[in-house]
């Protein structure tokens, strides 16, 4: 997966647009980034108020079964439960 652009570059891009009055297409060409990237950063700034890249990766901890024998015993102890009910337990 590609690495996110630096926060400093993002700030410079928005400085060029907001303070220098450049158009996104001009900034895109000057900085060598796509207009779509600038648009995505604009949405990010609108939603979060900042240009800090969103974190990438797992949003939940790994939930793999480590001890298969203990899991089998757990399921055997609750034969009437559905998969969703077992997950809640």
TAKABEL-V190190 format. One line per field, one symbol per residue. ss: DSSP state (a for helix, b for strand, c for the rest). phi: phi as a letter, one per 20 degrees, with the letter a starting at -180 (. if undefined). psi: psi as a letter, one per 20 degrees, with the letter a starting at -180 (. if undefined). A space follows every 50 residues. Layout:
BEGIN
ss=???
phi=???
psi=???
END
This chain:
BEGIN
ss=ccccccaaaaaaaaaaaacccccaaaaaaaacccaaaaaaaaaaaaaacc cccccccccccccccccaaaaaaaaaacccccaaaaaac
phi=.ffffffffgffffffffeemfegfffgffemcffffffffffffffdnb dffffdpfecffdffedffffffffffcfeeefffffff
psi=pqqqqqhgggghghghgghijqqhhghgghikrqhhggghhggghggijr jpqqqqapiqqplqpgnhghgghgghimhiqrgghhhh.
END
